[in-house]
Amino acid sequence: MNLIRAELERLAARRFAQLMVVLLALAFAITAATTLAGSHRPSASELAAAQAQVSQTISGMEAEHNRCLRIKSGELSVTEDTGYLPKDCSELDPALMERLPVAADYLIGVFVFSQQARGLVYFLIAFLALFGFLVGASYIGADLNSGGVVNLLLWRPRRLTVLGAKLGTLLGVVALLSLAATVVYLGTFWTIAQTAGLPGYLDAEYWQALGAVYGRGMVVVLLAAVGGFAIATLGRHTSAALGTVAAYAVVWELGARLVLQILKVARPDQLMLSSYLIAWLRGRVEFWDNSLGCSADSPFCGGGSYAITWGPALLVLLLLTGAVTAAAFAVFRRRDLL
């Protein structure tokens, strides 16, 4: 317990961690201020006009559905002006659509919480993941570079215990700070929606979906913190983590992707870490590959799509982070720290 308390004090006293908290708060404040400045409470006339547009749009959708049914039944003939005609008219049935237009879709300059909360959560996740990665890398990197770990081992001469305490303290602080930041962040935008915008349609299904996005995002935040900590431990410096991420992004995500496209390698997105990250956050992501279905006998093909779901994506992220972390602990156990 004394070791954990000491690590909490060391982490809280780091100027870089304090600076990152200030920058995080500043980014949130700028986002909230920009949203507040660009939104207003809709008037009764604006709401009436928007509702009229909703009624007109739904009437048009019903008319298209009825026209499709009449064409399929032979009451109407197909002409050049017929337009899109699906095989099954149920595709055009408004009653079967996942989401119908609402008045908020036709309001200009109005912040609607139900429409923009998901994007705000993604923005929050991105900032918290960056925060966790940078703080995690600097937390252990600075101690290794300055000799702070050596001094700590003189007091508690158990390397794995010390490194584990540092990692556990980091994850606890990042998790608690993320939770507090989320409450303040979303609470601010909820207040903006109530006073200078609209809450929108919020049912149990909406909150469940938003909570799922946030939960997956928090996993990414914690994995980013662990990754930054582990890479900096392997490289014995904060810059090792930053350099590794920059090199991967430039060499593999950009350079190798271009080479794979030139060589027409099938399913190149399956080789990119960003694909699994997006798939985990969204639950599922589809990619298009022009080479799918092509063969020597039939070189002309239209390509096809393939998907990455959240299960394999999470497995890849956990395996990669676990491997780097295990390597960091193994190297730290045997390394000469002087």
WOGIHU-V633056 format. One record per residue. PHI is phi in degrees with one decimal (999 if undefined). OMEGA is omega as a letter, one per 40 degrees, with the letter a starting at -180 (none if undefined). NEAR is the number of other ideal C-beta (glycine too) atoms within 8 Angstrom. Layout:
phi = <PHI;PHI>
omega = <OMEGA;OMEGA>
near = <NEAR;NEAR>
This chain:
phi = <999;-62.9;-66.1;-63.6;-62.8;-64.1;-69.9;-62.7;-67.0;-65.7;-67.9;-67.0;-83.8;-70.8;-65.6;-65.0;-63.3;-63.8;-63.6;-65.1;-64.2;-63.9;-65.1;-62.6;-64.8;-65.4;-62.2;-64.3;-65.1;-64.5;-62.3;-65.9;-65.4;-63.8;-64.0;-64.4;-68.6;-97.7;-126.2;-151.7;-75.8;-66.4;-81.3;-64.3;-67.8;-64.6;-65.6;-65.8;-65.2;-66.0;-66.4;-64.8;-65.9;-62.3;-61.6;-66.8;-66.3;-65.7;-62.3;-64.6;-65.6;-65.4;-65.1;-64.2;-66.7;-64.1;-63.3;-62.3;-63.3;-69.4;-68.4;-65.3;-82.4;92.6;-70.4;-120.3;-96.6;-83.7;-123.0;-67.8;-95.0;-65.4;81.0;-69.6;-132.5;-71.8;-67.5;-120.3;-66.7;-64.5;-62.8;-100.6;-75.3;-60.2;-68.1;-102.2;-76.6;-65.0;-146.1;-98.9;-60.5;-126.8;-60.4;-62.8;-66.9;-113.4;-97.2;-104.6;72.4;-126.2;-78.2;-113.1;-60.4;-63.8;-87.8;-112.0;-64.6;-62.2;-63.4;-65.9;-66.9;-61.7;-62.7;-62.1;-61.7;-60.9;-68.9;-68.3;-65.2;-62.8;-60.3;-62.2;-64.9;-68.0;-66.5;-62.9;-68.1;-73.6;-60.3;-88.8;-63.1;-66.8;-65.8;-68.0;-74.5;-93.7;91.0;-63.9;-66.4;-61.2;-61.7;-67.9;-69.8;-66.6;-85.5;-129.7;-77.4;-131.8;-61.1;-66.4;-64.5;-64.8;-66.0;-65.5;-65.3;-63.1;-66.7;-63.7;-63.1;-59.6;-64.8;-63.1;-65.6;-63.5;-64.7;-65.7;-65.5;-64.6;-64.4;-64.4;-63.8;-65.2;-61.0;-67.9;-64.6;-69.7;-63.0;-64.7;-72.2;-65.5;-65.6;-61.3;-64.1;-75.1;-103.8;-134.7;-169.5;-138.2;-67.7;83.0;-86.7;-126.4;-112.2;-62.6;-64.4;-65.2;-64.9;-65.2;-66.5;-66.7;-64.8;-65.9;-61.9;-65.6;-61.7;-64.6;-65.8;-65.7;-62.3;-63.0;-60.4;-67.5;-65.5;-64.2;-63.7;-64.0;-62.0;-61.4;-62.1;-68.3;-65.5;-65.2;-65.7;-65.6;-89.8;61.2;-161.8;-60.8;-64.1;-63.3;-67.1;-64.7;-65.6;-63.7;-65.6;-63.5;-64.6;-62.3;-62.7;-77.7;-75.3;-98.6;-63.5;-99.6;-66.7;-65.9;-60.8;-64.1;-64.5;-62.9;-68.2;-64.7;-78.1;57.9;-72.3;-70.0;50.7;-67.4;-67.0;-69.9;-95.9;-106.5;-64.0;-61.1;-64.4;-72.9;-65.2;-65.5;-63.0;-67.8;-68.3;-89.6;94.8;-168.1;-141.1;-109.9;-124.4;-105.4;-128.9;-67.6;-87.2;-65.4;87.7;-84.9;-150.8;-65.3;-77.3;-131.6;-68.8;-94.9;-150.0;-95.2;82.4;-167.5;-112.2;-142.0;-124.9;-119.9;-99.8;-68.3;-62.0;-60.6;-64.1;-64.0;-61.8;-63.0;-63.2;-68.3;-64.2;-65.9;-64.3;-63.9;-65.5;-65.0;-67.1;-61.7;-64.3;-64.0;-67.0;-65.5;-69.4;-63.3;-67.0;-108.6;-74.1;-80.6;-87.2;-84.9>
omega = <i;i;i;i;i;a;i;i;i;a;a;a;a;a;a;i;i;i;i;i;i;i;i;i;i;i;i;a;i;i;a;a;i;i;a;a;a;a;i;i;a;i;i;i;i;i;i;i;i;i;i;i;i;a;a;a;i;i;i;i;i;i;i;i;i;i;i;i;i;i;a;a;i;i;i;i;i;i;i;a;a;i;a;i;a;i;a;a;i;i;a;a;i;a;a;a;a;a;i;i;i;a;a;i;a;i;a;i;a;i;i;a;a;a;a;a;a;i;i;i;i;i;i;a;a;a;i;i;i;i;a;a;a;i;i;i;a;a;a;a;a;i;i;a;a;a;i;i;i;i;i;i;i;i;a;a;i;a;a;i;a;a;i;i;i;a;i;i;i;a;i;a;a;i;a;i;i;i;i;i;i;a;a;a;a;i;i;a;i;i;i;i;a;a;a;a;i;i;a;a;a;i;a;i;i;a;i;i;i;i;i;i;a;i;i;i;i;i;i;i;a;i;i;i;i;a;i;i;a;a;i;i;i;a;i;a;i;a;i;i;a;i;i;a;i;a;i;a;a;a;a;a;i;a;a;i;i;i;i;i;i;i;i;i;a;i;a;a;i;a;a;i;a;i;i;i;i;a;i;a;a;a;a;i;a;i;i;i;a;a;a;i;a;i;i;a;a;a;a;a;a;a;a;a;i;a;i;a;a;a;i;a;i;i;i;a;a;a;a;i;i;i;i;a;i;i;i;i;a;i;a;a;a;a;i;a;a;none>
near = <4;5;10;10;8;9;11;10;8;10;13;8;6;11;6;10;12;9;8;11;9;8;8;12;8;8;9;13;8;8;10;11;8;8;11;10;6;7;11;7;7;9;6;5;6;10;11;8;9;14;9;8;11;13;8;8;9;11;8;8;11;9;8;9;12;8;9;12;9;9;13;7;6;5;5;7;4;6;5;3;4;7;4;3;7;8;2;5;10;6;6;10;9;10;4;5;8;2;3;6;8;8;10;13;9;10;13;4;6;13;14;13;15;11;8;10;11;8;7;12;13;11;9;13;14;8;11;15;12;9;13;15;14;11;16;18;16;13;15;14;17;12;12;13;9;6;7;10;11;9;8;11;12;6;6;8;6;7;9;9;9;13;13;9;11;13;11;9;12;14;11;8;10;16;10;8;10;12;8;8;12;10;8;9;11;12;8;10;15;10;8;15;14;7;7;9;14;11;10;11;7;8;6;5;6;10;9;8;8;11;8;9;12;11;8;12;15;12;11;14;15;12;11;13;15;13;13;15;17;13;15;19;15;11;12;9;9;11;8;14;16;9;9;10;10;8;8;10;9;9;9;10;12;9;9;10;11;8;8;10;9;6;6;7;8;7;10;11;9;8;7;11;9;7;13;13;11;9;15;14;12;8;9;9;9;7;11;7;13;9;10;12;9;10;6;4;4;8;7;4;10;5;11;8;9;10;8;13;9;11;6;10;14;10;8;10;14;9;8;9;12;8;8;12;12;8;10;14;12;8;10;11;8;5;6;3;8;3>
